[in-house]
Amino acid sequence: MHVFHLNHSDIVGGAARAAYRIHCALRTADVDSKLMTDVAISGDWTVQAPNSKITKAWVVLRPHLGSLATRLLRTDNPVLHSPSIFPSGRLRRLNTCEADLVHLHWVQNEMLSVADIGRLQKPLVWTLHDMWAFCGAEHYAEDRRWQEGYRANNRPAYERGVDLNRWTWERKRKHWKHPIQIVTPSQWLAACVRQSALMYDWPVTTIPNPIDTEAWQPLNRELARKLLNLPLEVPLVLFGAIGGTRDPRKGFDLLQVALGSLRANVPRLELLVFGERQPQQPPDLGFPTHYAGHLYDDVSLRILYSAADVMVVPSRQDNLPNTAIESIACGTPVVAFAVGGLPDIVTHQQTGYLATPFDAADLAHGIQWVIEDSYRHAQLCDNARAFAVRQFAYPVVAKQYLAVYEDVLARYRTQPQPA
């Protein structure tokens, strides 16, 4: 089977890493899989990117042109907005390529226009990595327009200027006449698809993002800490960049409140932050804090997860965060709110702790519960690793995608094709 994946990047960003891992998982299952990107830095020969000066220049220019449209919108929703306006110039190649099937991933940042997607003629599968496909231009939404339809009379009060979201949604409705097979990494996102005004009757299957559990394995905790020059005896709580305060979805403000609650009950604790270096004026989090900086390679990240006793993901809204999957693959339990796709990763009090959404005190209790009993902690670590192998290993996920591909190809052969 020949499959052609499309994603804006190969390994830059969460969606890119997920798409690349799906591509790699399929190749281990003897699928002739290739990944087309606008930005490729992995050095993998199976990843294709623009190579001529003209196409490279167009790749750089398109997102800037698209961002001009977003300036017409005034909104308090801080998430990325992608109008996807400009033709990519890829349609002819995609429609005539040797692939049996084209698999879309995160194709925003003007990689494909809304019209381009509607004009693809190959059998299609589309793995969603956020809510953009059934929203307007926004990648995540908290209002109900994606469920009700983007009308003039239901625009949220926090938006002003040109209604870019309605315009983008209407273009999707105009150009996307034929349902595409949707895959969502989480049950939560699948439910959103079924509740959406745009895709409620499209076929949707949930398949988790994979991870190479042969490469992502636990390391001895003491060795990992020595390699990172971290204290050997004190409990370490790991979480992502404090810079996440710019995105309220990441919930760093809730984590700060939880850490304040922990001070009285767990005074002997230290924090480990990855994704940023120590800022010039670091916030007082109430505990000694170690900054691991940006870690780009899997080996360094594996050491980091193995060094921690627990990882905290305090998101208010998330699909299926790779960091949580990576953590449990390394045998490190995860504490999170029971929202989005996190219940697909964390089994409450089995592989970590799911706190009541958005109860910071319960989040603090979950952290304490995971680390306070050494025997229980060891069981959680073993359970987390076993669950990762059972649910997210390459062979497990590749088998599920192959079943979807075969179903899509069978339907394509028996249905009338668009002109």
Phi, psi and chi 1 to 4 in degrees:
 res  aa     phi    psi   chi1   chi2   chi3   chi4
   1 MET       -  135.4 -174.3 -178.9  -66.2      -
   2 HIS  -106.9  123.2  -58.2  -90.4      -      -
   3 VAL  -127.2  135.7  178.2      -      -      -
   4 PHE  -115.4  113.1 -146.4    9.1      -      -
   5 HIS   -93.0  148.6  -61.7  -97.1      -      -
   6 LEU  -127.1  124.7  -83.5   82.9      -      -
   7 ASN  -149.2  146.7 -164.5   79.4      -      -
   8 HIS   -57.6  -39.8  178.9 -100.9      -      -
   9 SER  -132.7  168.0  170.1      -      -      -
  10 ASP   -91.5  -43.9   52.6   -4.0      -      -
  11 ILE  -137.7   11.0   57.5  172.8      -      -
  12 VAL   -96.2  106.3  179.3      -      -      -
  13 GLY   102.7  160.6      -      -      -      -
  14 GLY   -62.8  -45.3      -      -      -      -
  15 ALA   -63.3  -39.0      -      -      -      -
  16 ALA   -64.3  -44.9      -      -      -      -
  17 ARG   -64.6  -37.3  -67.7  175.0   71.2   85.7
  18 ALA   -65.7  -45.7      -      -      -      -
  19 ALA   -62.8  -42.3      -      -      -      -
  20 TYR   -64.1  -39.1 -179.7   69.2      -      -
  21 ARG   -68.4  -36.6  -73.0  172.0  179.4  172.1
  22 ILE   -61.6  -45.9  -67.7  167.5      -      -
  23 HIS   -57.5  -46.1  159.5   67.6      -      -
  24 CYS   -66.8  -40.3  -68.7      -      -      -
  25 ALA   -60.8  -40.5      -      -      -      -
  26 LEU   -67.5  -37.0  -72.1  164.5      -      -
  27 ARG   -65.9  -33.8  -70.5 -167.4   64.0   83.4
  28 THR   -69.3  -17.6   64.6      -      -      -
  29 ALA   -97.6   20.4      -      -      -      -
  30 ASP    67.1   26.7  -65.2  -34.2      -      -
  31 VAL   -89.5  134.7  174.3      -      -      -
  32 ASP   -79.4   85.7 -175.9    5.5      -      -
  33 SER  -106.1  135.1  176.9      -      -      -
  34 LYS  -129.7  150.4  -66.2 -176.9  174.7   64.1
  35 LEU  -120.2  118.9  174.6   60.1      -      -
  36 MET   -96.9  130.6  174.7 -173.1  -77.6      -
  37 THR  -134.0  166.9   68.5      -      -      -
  38 ASP   -89.5  -29.7  -84.3  -10.7      -      -
  39 VAL  -131.8  119.3  179.1      -      -      -
  40 ALA  -126.0  123.4      -      -      -      -
  41 ILE  -129.4   -0.6   64.2  171.7      -      -
  42 SER   -73.5  -24.1   65.3      -      -      -
  43 GLY    78.9    8.9      -      -      -      -
  44 ASP   -80.1  127.5 -172.5  -26.1      -      -
  45 TRP   -69.0  -16.7   68.6  -90.7      -      -
  46 THR   -84.4   -1.2   65.3      -      -      -
  47 VAL  -102.6  128.8  176.5      -      -      -
  48 GLN  -110.6  141.5  -58.2  177.2    5.6      -
  49 ALA  -142.4  161.9      -      -      -      -
  50 PRO   -55.3  137.8  -25.9   34.7      -      -
  51 ASN  -122.9  -11.2   52.9   19.2      -      -
  52 SER   -92.2  156.8   73.4      -      -      -
  53 LYS   -61.4  -38.0  -69.6 -177.4  178.6  179.6
  54 ILE   -67.1  -48.2  -66.7  175.9      -      -
  55 THR   -67.8  -35.9   53.7      -      -      -
  56 LYS   -63.2  -41.8  -74.1 -179.6  178.9  179.2
  57 ALA   -64.6  -39.5      -      -      -      -
  58 TRP   -67.3  -36.8 -176.0 -135.9      -      -
  59 VAL   -62.1  -39.8  160.9      -      -      -
  60 VAL   -71.9  -37.8  172.2      -      -      -
  61 LEU   -76.1  -39.7 -179.0   61.1      -      -
  62 ARG   -54.2  -49.2  -85.6 -156.7  -44.9  -92.0
  63 PRO   -60.5  -35.3  -22.9   33.4      -      -
  64 HIS   -66.2  -38.9  -67.9  -69.6      -      -
  65 LEU   -65.9  -41.8  -65.7  173.9      -      -
  66 GLY   -63.3  -35.8      -      -      -      -
  67 SER   -67.3  -22.0   69.2      -      -      -
  68 LEU   -61.3  -37.9  -65.0  177.0      -      -
  69 ALA   -66.3  -35.7      -      -      -      -
  70 THR   -67.4  -20.6   64.6      -      -      -
  71 ARG   -71.3  -15.8  -62.4  178.0 -171.8  178.3
  72 LEU   -78.5  -12.9  -58.2  173.7      -      -
  73 LEU  -102.0  134.2  170.6   69.2      -      -
  74 ARG  -112.7  117.1  -60.6  -71.6 -177.4  -91.6
  75 THR  -145.0  150.5  178.8      -      -      -
  76 ASP   -89.6   -2.3  -66.5  -21.7      -      -
  77 ASN   -80.9  111.0 -177.1   -9.0      -      -
  78 PRO   -80.7   -2.1   31.9  -34.7      -      -
  79 VAL   -71.1  163.4  -56.0      -      -      -
  80 LEU   -60.3  140.1  177.9   67.6      -      -
  81 HIS  -118.6  131.3  -73.3   63.0      -      -
  82 SER  -127.9  104.5  -62.1      -      -      -
  83 PRO   -74.6  -23.4   24.2  -32.2      -      -
  84 SER    50.1   70.7  -63.5      -      -      -
  85 ILE  -101.5  -43.6  -56.3  166.6      -      -
  86 PHE   -89.8  136.7  -61.7  101.1      -      -
  87 PRO   -57.9  141.0  -20.3   30.7      -      -
  88 SER   -86.3  -22.2   65.2      -      -      -
  89 GLY    78.2    9.8      -      -      -      -
  90 ARG  -100.4   -9.4  -70.1 -170.7  166.0  103.9
  91 LEU   -58.3  -47.3  -84.8 -177.9      -      -
  92 ARG   -60.2  -44.1 -174.5  170.8 -179.8  -86.0
  93 ARG   -64.2  -43.6 -179.9 -175.8  176.7 -169.3
  94 LEU   -67.1  -39.2  -69.8  170.7      -      -
  95 ASN   -76.2  -16.8  -73.2  -26.6      -      -
  96 THR  -114.1    2.2   59.5      -      -      -
  97 CYS   -69.6  168.3   70.0      -      -      -
  98 GLU   -78.2   -4.9   73.1  -78.2    2.8      -
  99 ALA   -65.1  142.0      -      -      -      -
 100 ASP   -73.7  -26.8  -61.0  -58.2      -      -
 101 LEU  -153.6  142.4 -178.8  143.1      -      -
 102 VAL  -107.4  129.8  171.2      -      -      -
 103 HIS  -115.6  110.9 -170.9  154.4      -      -
 104 LEU   -86.8  147.6  -54.5  178.4      -      -
 105 HIS  -129.0 -124.3  -66.0  -88.2      -      -
 106 TRP   -88.3   97.1 -159.7   90.9      -      -
 107 VAL  -110.8   28.0  -69.1      -      -      -
 108 GLN   -88.3 -159.6  -72.7   71.4   61.8      -
 109 ASN    59.0   33.7 -144.9   10.9      -      -
 110 GLU    64.1   28.2  -61.4  -63.5  -27.8      -
 111 MET   -70.6  -46.3 -176.0 -179.0 -169.8      -
 112 LEU  -129.9  142.3  -71.1 -179.8      -      -
 113 SER   -82.5  164.3   70.3      -      -      -
 114 VAL   -56.1  -43.9  167.1      -      -      -
 115 ALA   -65.2  -38.7      -      -      -      -
 116 ASP   -55.5  -46.9  -79.2  -14.5      -      -
 117 ILE   -59.9  -40.4  -65.5  170.4      -      -
 118 GLY   -69.3  -19.0      -      -      -      -
 119 ARG  -100.7    3.1  -68.2  169.9 -176.4  155.1
 120 LEU   -69.2  134.2  -69.7  168.8      -      -
 121 GLN  -107.9  -10.1  -63.4  171.6    6.7      -
 122 LYS   -76.6  159.0  -70.2  -80.3 -174.2  176.7
 123 PRO   -56.1  136.5  -22.5   32.3      -      -
 124 LEU  -123.6  142.3  -64.2  175.7      -      -
 125 VAL  -127.5  140.6  171.2      -      -      -
 126 TRP  -131.5  111.7 -168.2   -6.5      -      -
 127 THR   -88.6  120.1  -64.8      -      -      -
 128 LEU   -88.5  133.4  -53.1 -172.5      -      -
 129 HIS  -111.1    0.1  -61.8  -80.4      -      -
 130 ASP  -162.7 -162.1   54.6   32.7      -      -
 131 MET   -95.4    1.4  -61.5  173.0   69.9      -
 132 TRP   -56.0  -40.8 -179.8   86.4      -      -
 133 ALA   -57.5  -34.0      -      -      -      -
 134 PHE  -111.8    5.3   50.8   84.2      -      -
 135 CYS   -97.0 -162.9  -74.2      -      -      -
 136 GLY   -85.4 -114.0      -      -      -      -
 137 ALA   -93.2  -15.5      -      -      -      -
 138 GLU   -77.9  148.3   70.1  -87.0   44.8      -
 139 HIS   -89.2  -21.9  -75.1 -109.0      -      -
 140 TYR  -140.7  145.7  -77.6   95.0      -      -
 141 ALA  -139.1  144.5      -      -      -      -
 142 GLU  -109.7  -13.2  -66.1 -175.9   -3.6      -
 143 ASP   -82.3 -177.0   60.3   70.7      -      -
 144 ARG  -107.3   11.9  -63.5  178.3   57.4   86.2
 145 ARG   -63.2  -34.4  -65.5 -178.8   96.4 -171.4
 146 TRP   -65.4  -20.6   59.1  -85.5      -      -
 147 GLN   -92.4  -35.1  -64.2  171.5  -70.0      -
 148 GLU   -90.9  -21.2  -59.7  168.7   -7.9      -
 149 GLY    99.7  146.1      -      -      -      -
 150 TYR   -88.4   94.4  -74.6   67.4      -      -
 151 ARG  -104.0  165.0  -54.9 -171.2  -55.3  -92.2
 152 ALA   -67.9  -27.6      -      -      -      -
 153 ASN   -95.7    4.9   64.7   -4.6      -      -
 154 ASN  -123.7   24.9   67.9   -9.5      -      -
 155 ARG   -70.6  134.4 -168.6  179.3 -169.1 -168.9
 156 PRO   -66.7  151.9   19.8  -29.5      -      -
 157 ALA   -66.2  -20.4      -      -      -      -
 158 TYR   -84.6    5.6   57.6   75.6      -      -
 159 GLU  -111.1  143.1  -75.0 -170.8    4.7      -
 160 ARG  -141.3  172.3  -58.4  165.5  -59.6  -76.3
 161 GLY    77.7 -157.3      -      -      -      -
 162 VAL   -62.6  136.5  171.6      -      -      -
 163 ASP   -81.6   75.3 -165.7  -14.2      -      -
 164 LEU   -62.2  -34.6 -177.1   70.2      -      -
 165 ASN   -67.7  -43.2  -69.1  -40.9      -      -
 166 ARG   -64.1  -43.1 -176.5 -174.9 -180.0 -162.4
 167 TRP   -62.4  -42.2  179.6   65.9      -      -
 168 THR   -67.4  -42.7  -56.7      -      -      -
 169 TRP   -63.2  -41.8 -172.9   83.6      -      -
 170 GLU   -64.1  -35.7  -70.9  -71.8   -0.9      -
 171 ARG   -66.8  -38.7  -73.1  163.6   47.4 -124.8
 172 LYS   -61.0  -45.6  -67.1  174.8 -177.8  178.3
 173 ARG   -63.3  -34.5 -169.9  166.4   66.7  152.3
 174 LYS   -72.0  -43.7  172.2 -174.7  175.1 -178.1
 175 HIS   -91.4  -24.6  -70.6  -71.9      -      -
 176 TRP   -96.7   79.0  -60.5   -7.8      -      -
 177 LYS   -83.5  -24.4  -62.5  -63.2 -174.0 -176.7
 178 HIS  -116.6  123.8  -56.0  -79.6      -      -
 179 PRO   -57.4  140.9  -24.8   34.7      -      -
 180 ILE  -106.3  144.7  -62.0  170.3      -      -
 181 GLN   -66.9  115.1  172.2   65.8   56.8      -
 182 ILE   -96.6  139.4  -60.4  -62.8      -      -
 183 VAL  -120.8  132.3  174.3      -      -      -
 184 THR  -117.5  139.7   63.0      -      -      -
 185 PRO   -70.9  -19.2  -20.2   33.6      -      -
 186 SER  -129.6  155.0   66.8      -      -      -
 187 GLN   -64.6  -35.4  -63.5  -72.8  -12.8      -
 188 TRP   -59.5  -46.9  164.5   75.2      -      -
 189 LEU   -68.6  -33.3 -164.7   57.3      -      -
 190 ALA   -62.1  -42.2      -      -      -      -
 191 ALA   -62.8  -38.2      -      -      -      -
 192 CYS   -62.4  -43.5  -69.3      -      -      -
 193 VAL   -57.3  -46.2  171.4      -      -      -
 194 ARG   -69.0  -23.3  -63.5 -174.5 -177.5  105.2
 195 GLN   -90.7   -7.2  -65.0  164.0   14.5      -
 196 SER   -79.7  149.0   70.7      -      -      -
 197 ALA   -70.6  -24.3      -      -      -      -
 198 LEU   -89.4  -38.8 -172.0   65.2      -      -
 199 MET  -121.9   18.0  -66.4 -178.0  169.5      -
 200 TYR   -59.0  -27.7   67.4   93.2      -      -
 201 ASP  -108.6   14.8   58.5  -10.1      -      -
 202 TRP   -83.8  149.2  -70.9   26.8      -      -
 203 PRO   -69.5  135.4   23.6  -32.4      -      -
 204 VAL  -138.5  135.6   57.4      -      -      -
 205 THR  -130.0  142.2  -58.5      -      -      -
 206 THR   -99.6  121.4  -62.0      -      -      -
 207 ILE  -133.9  125.6  -57.7  175.4      -      -
 208 PRO   -70.9  158.2   26.9  -34.6      -      -
 209 ASN   -67.8  138.2  -65.8  -28.3      -      -
 210 PRO   -88.4  166.8   33.7  -34.7      -      -
 211 ILE  -144.8  145.0 -170.5  166.6      -      -
 212 ASP   -77.9   94.4 -177.0   -4.8      -      -
 213 THR   -72.9   -9.4   52.1      -      -      -
 214 GLU   -75.5  -34.5  -64.5  -61.7  -46.4      -
 215 ALA   -87.5  -39.8      -      -      -      -
 216 TRP   -91.3   91.9  -69.9   82.4      -      -
 217 GLN  -128.4  156.9  -65.6 -164.3   38.5      -
 218 PRO   -64.2  142.1  -18.2   29.8      -      -
 219 LEU  -105.5  157.8  -76.3  173.8      -      -
 220 ASN   -55.9  126.6  175.1  -88.4      -      -
 221 ARG   -61.5  -41.0 -177.1  164.0  -75.8  111.1
 222 GLU   -64.3  -42.6 -178.1  176.9  -19.8      -
 223 LEU   -63.1  -43.9  172.5   61.3      -      -
 224 ALA   -59.9  -40.7      -      -      -      -
 225 ARG   -69.8  -36.8  -67.2 -172.4  178.6 -165.4
 226 LYS   -64.1  -40.8  -74.2 -179.6  178.0  178.0
 227 LEU   -63.2  -32.7  -70.5  170.4      -      -
 228 LEU   -98.7    5.0  -63.9  174.9      -      -
 229 ASN    57.6   48.7 -164.1   28.4      -      -
 230 LEU  -110.1  157.0  -65.8  168.9      -      -
 231 PRO   -62.2  144.5   19.8  -31.4      -      -
 232 LEU   -88.3  -28.6  -61.7 -178.3      -      -
 233 GLU  -103.9  -28.6  -58.5  -61.6  -28.9      -
 234 VAL   -78.2  144.1   66.5      -      -      -
 235 PRO   -62.1  136.4  -22.1   32.9      -      -
 236 LEU  -116.5  127.0  -78.6  177.0      -      -
 237 VAL  -107.0  122.2  175.6      -      -      -
 238 LEU  -101.6  138.8  174.0   68.3      -      -
 239 PHE  -155.4  167.9   53.0   88.5      -      -
 240 GLY   -79.9  179.6      -      -      -      -
 241 ALA   -53.8  137.2      -      -      -      -
 242 ILE   -63.0  -24.7  -67.2  170.6      -      -
 243 GLY   -57.7  -12.5      -      -      -      -
 244 GLY   -63.1   -8.3      -      -      -      -
 245 THR   -61.0  -20.8   50.7      -      -      -
 246 ARG   -71.2  -18.0  -68.6 -172.7  -67.8  -88.7
 247 ASP  -120.1  105.8 -174.5   -9.7      -      -
 248 PRO   -61.2  -20.0   17.1  -28.7      -      -
 249 ARG   -61.8  -28.0  -72.1 -171.4  -47.9  109.3
 250 LYS   -74.8  -17.6  -63.1  -58.2 -177.4 -177.4
 251 GLY    72.2   24.4      -      -      -      -
 252 PHE   -63.4  -31.4 -179.5   73.3      -      -
 253 ASP   -63.3  -35.5   57.0  -42.2      -      -
 254 LEU   -70.3  -36.1  -61.9  171.8      -      -
 255 LEU   -64.1  -40.1  176.8   59.7      -      -
 256 GLN   -59.3  -43.5  -78.3 -175.6  -66.3      -
 257 VAL   -63.6  -41.8  176.1      -      -      -
 258 ALA   -62.1  -41.9      -      -      -      -
 259 LEU   -64.0  -35.9  -68.2  174.6      -      -
 260 GLY   -61.4  -38.1      -      -      -      -
 261 SER   -69.3  -31.2  -59.8      -      -      -
 262 LEU   -70.8  -27.3  -87.3  176.6      -      -
 263 ARG   -56.6  -37.5  -80.3 -161.8  -66.5  -91.0
 264 ALA   -73.8  -29.3      -      -      -      -
 265 ASN  -102.4  -28.2  -61.2  -38.7      -      -
 266 VAL  -131.7   73.5 -169.1      -      -      -
 267 PRO   -67.3  -27.1   24.0  -32.9      -      -
 268 ARG   -96.1   88.4 -170.2  169.4  174.0  -91.5
 269 LEU  -155.7  146.3 -179.9   73.3      -      -
 270 GLU  -132.9  157.3  -62.6 -168.1   12.0      -
 271 LEU  -110.8  148.5  -51.5  176.5      -      -
 272 LEU  -130.8  116.3  179.7   55.8      -      -
 273 VAL  -111.5  129.7 -177.8      -      -      -
 274 PHE  -121.6  157.1   71.5  105.1      -      -
 275 GLY   101.0   -3.6      -      -      -      -
 276 GLU  -161.7  154.8   70.8  173.3  -35.0      -
 277 ARG   -85.7  167.5  -61.7 -173.6   65.8   82.5
 278 GLN   -61.1  124.4 -179.8  170.8  -35.4      -
 279 PRO   -69.4  165.0   21.4  -28.4      -      -
 280 GLN   -61.0  -38.1 -175.8  176.1    6.0      -
 281 GLN  -124.1   81.1  -63.6 -179.5  -36.3      -
 282 PRO   -65.4  143.0   21.7  -31.0      -      -
 283 PRO   -69.5  152.3   25.6  -33.8      -      -
 284 ASP   -84.5  105.9  179.8    8.7      -      -
 285 LEU   -95.4    2.1  -59.6  176.5      -      -
 286 GLY    88.5   -6.6      -      -      -      -
 287 PHE  -139.4  155.6  -62.2   95.9      -      -
 288 PRO   -56.5  136.1  -23.5   33.2      -      -
 289 THR  -127.4  132.0  -56.3      -      -      -
 290 HIS  -110.2  131.2  -51.6  -89.6      -      -
 291 TYR  -105.3  118.9  -69.8   84.7      -      -
 292 ALA   -88.1  -10.3      -      -      -      -
 293 GLY    73.9 -166.3      -      -      -      -
 294 HIS   -85.8  123.8  -66.1  -85.1      -      -
 295 LEU  -115.1  119.3  -57.7  174.7      -      -
 296 TYR  -103.5  -21.4  -63.0  101.4      -      -
 297 ASP  -101.0  151.5   65.0  -75.8      -      -
 298 ASP   -64.4  -33.8  -68.3   -7.3      -      -
 299 VAL   -64.1  -46.8  173.9      -      -      -
 300 SER   -63.1  -40.7  -62.6      -      -      -
 301 LEU   -65.9  -39.4  -74.8  166.1      -      -
 302 ARG   -61.1  -41.8  179.0 -174.6  164.7 -158.8
 303 ILE   -62.2  -42.1  -64.6  170.1      -      -
 304 LEU   -61.5  -51.1 -178.1   79.4      -      -
 305 TYR   -60.2  -40.0  -69.3  117.5      -      -
 306 SER   -67.6  -25.6  -62.8      -      -      -
 307 ALA   -75.2  -24.1      -      -      -      -
 308 ALA   -86.4  154.3      -      -      -      -
 309 ASP   -87.0  -29.7  -68.1  -79.4      -      -
 310 VAL  -157.0  147.1   61.4      -      -      -
 311 MET  -112.4  138.9  179.1  172.9 -179.4      -
 312 VAL  -112.2  128.7 -175.2      -      -      -
 313 VAL  -121.6   93.8 -177.5      -      -      -
 314 PRO   -89.0   27.4   33.9  -34.5      -      -
 315 SER   -61.3  141.8  -60.8      -      -      -
 316 ARG   -81.8  -28.9  -74.5 -176.3  169.3   88.7
 317 GLN  -152.2  123.8 -169.0 -179.8   44.9      -
 318 ASP  -159.0  153.2 -136.6  -31.1      -      -
 319 ASN   -85.7  -85.4  179.7   13.5      -      -
 320 LEU  -144.4   80.8 -163.5   80.1      -      -
 321 PRO   -60.1  128.0   18.6  -29.8      -      -
 322 ASN   -58.8  -34.5  -68.7  -35.8      -      -
 323 THR   -61.6  -37.7   52.4      -      -      -
 324 ALA   -69.7  -37.9      -      -      -      -
 325 ILE   -66.0  -43.6  -64.3  174.6      -      -
 326 GLU   -60.8  -39.4  -68.8  164.3   -2.5      -
 327 SER   -63.1  -49.8 -177.7      -      -      -
 328 ILE   -70.7  -28.6   66.2  167.4      -      -
 329 ALA   -62.7  -30.0      -      -      -      -
 330 CYS   -90.8   10.3  -66.2      -      -      -
 331 GLY    75.0   23.8      -      -      -      -
 332 THR  -109.2  117.9  -59.7      -      -      -
 333 PRO   -62.2  155.9  -17.2   28.9      -      -
 334 VAL  -120.2  136.1  172.3      -      -      -
 335 VAL  -111.9  129.6  173.6      -      -      -
 336 ALA  -155.4  169.5      -      -      -      -
 337 PHE   -80.0  149.7  -67.1  117.6      -      -
 338 ALA   -80.9   70.2      -      -      -      -
 339 VAL  -135.1  160.5  -63.6      -      -      -
 340 GLY    54.8 -135.2      -      -      -      -
 341 GLY   -90.4    3.0      -      -      -      -
 342 LEU   -65.1  -34.6  -76.8  154.8      -      -
 343 PRO   -64.2  -16.9  -26.4   37.0      -      -
 344 ASP   -75.3  -16.9  -67.0   12.0      -      -
 345 ILE  -106.0  -43.0  -57.0  171.7      -      -
 346 VAL  -102.8  117.0 -177.2      -      -      -
 347 THR   -92.0  119.3  -56.6      -      -      -
 348 HIS   -55.4  124.8 -175.8   54.0      -      -
 349 GLN    59.8   20.1  -64.4 -172.9  -21.4      -
 350 GLN  -120.5  -46.6  -66.0  -65.4  -44.2      -
 351 THR  -118.3    6.4   64.7      -      -      -
 352 GLY   162.6 -146.4      -      -      -      -
 353 TYR  -144.1  129.3 -171.9   96.5      -      -
 354 LEU  -104.3  112.3  -72.5  173.3      -      -
 355 ALA   -84.3  155.2      -      -      -      -
 356 THR   -61.2  127.8  -57.8      -      -      -
 357 PRO   -61.9  131.7  -18.3   29.5      -      -
 358 PHE  -101.4   48.7  -51.2  107.5      -      -
 359 ASP   -89.3  100.5 -175.7  -20.2      -      -
 360 ALA   -63.2  -33.3      -      -      -      -
 361 ALA   -65.2  -38.9      -      -      -      -
 362 ASP   -70.5  -34.4 -164.1   25.5      -      -
 363 LEU   -61.1  -43.5 -169.7   71.5      -      -
 364 ALA   -63.0  -41.6      -      -      -      -
 365 HIS   -61.7  -39.0  172.9   71.1      -      -
 366 GLY   -63.1  -42.3      -      -      -      -
 367 ILE   -61.4  -47.2  -62.8  169.4      -      -
 368 GLN   -62.5  -42.4 -178.6  177.4  -10.2      -
 369 TRP   -60.7  -38.4 -176.0   86.1      -      -
 370 VAL   -69.3  -39.6  167.2      -      -      -
 371 ILE   -98.5  -13.5   64.5  175.7      -      -
 372 GLU   -78.1  -21.4   67.8 -177.9   -5.9      -
 373 ASP  -119.0  115.0 -176.1  -63.7      -      -
 374 SER   -65.3  -38.2   59.4      -      -      -
 375 TYR   -66.0  -46.5  176.4   77.0      -      -
 376 ARG   -61.9  -39.9 -178.9  167.2   62.9 -151.4
 377 HIS   -61.6  -42.2 -177.6  -96.5      -      -
 378 ALA   -62.4  -38.7      -      -      -      -
 379 GLN   -65.9  -41.7  -72.3  -64.6  112.9      -
 380 LEU   -60.8  -42.3  -70.0  169.5      -      -
 381 CYS   -61.9  -45.7  -66.7      -      -      -
 382 ASP   -63.9  -42.8  -69.7  -16.9      -      -
 383 ASN   -62.8  -41.4  -67.4  -15.3      -      -
 384 ALA   -61.5  -47.8      -      -      -      -
 385 ARG   -61.0  -45.8  170.0   62.9 -174.7  175.3
 386 ALA   -62.8  -40.2      -      -      -      -
 387 PHE   -65.7  -40.3 -175.8   74.7      -      -
 388 ALA   -60.7  -44.4      -      -      -      -
 389 VAL   -64.5  -39.6  172.5      -      -      -
 390 ARG   -72.3  -34.3 -170.1  165.2   63.5 -112.9
 391 GLN  -103.2  -33.3  -67.0  -66.4  118.0      -
 392 PHE  -119.0   -1.0  -54.9  114.1      -      -
 393 ALA   -62.3  149.8      -      -      -      -
 394 TYR   -50.5  -50.4  -85.1    7.2      -      -
 395 PRO   -61.5  -35.4  -20.7   32.6      -      -
 396 VAL   -65.3  -46.8  174.3      -      -      -
 397 VAL   -74.7  -39.7  173.8      -      -      -
 398 ALA   -59.4  -40.4      -      -      -      -
 399 LYS   -61.0  -39.5 -178.0  178.7  179.5 -179.5
 400 GLN   -68.4  -40.8  -65.4  175.5   66.3      -
 401 TYR   -66.0  -38.8  -92.5  110.8      -      -
 402 LEU   -61.1  -38.6  -77.1  169.4      -      -
 403 ALA   -63.6  -40.8      -      -      -      -
 404 VAL   -65.4  -45.2  168.2      -      -      -
 405 TYR   -57.4  -47.5  -71.2  170.7      -      -
 406 GLU   -62.9  -37.5  -70.6  164.7    1.9      -
 407 ASP   -66.9  -43.5 -177.1   56.7      -      -
 408 VAL   -63.2  -44.0  168.3      -      -      -
 409 LEU   -65.4  -38.2  -69.9  171.1      -      -
 410 ALA   -64.0  -42.6      -      -      -      -
 411 ARG   -65.9  -39.1  -81.7 -173.1  -87.2  138.1
 412 TYR   -62.6  -38.2 -177.0   81.5      -      -
 413 ARG   -70.0  -25.9  -64.9 -173.9 -167.6  105.8
 414 THR  -102.3   -7.7   57.9      -      -      -
 415 GLN  -101.6  147.1  -68.6  177.0   -2.9      -
 416 PRO   -59.5  136.7  -18.3   29.1      -      -
 417 GLN   -91.9  145.4  -60.9  -53.9  -49.8      -
 418 PRO   -65.2  149.1   20.9  -30.6      -      -
 419 ALA   -70.1      -      -      -      -      -
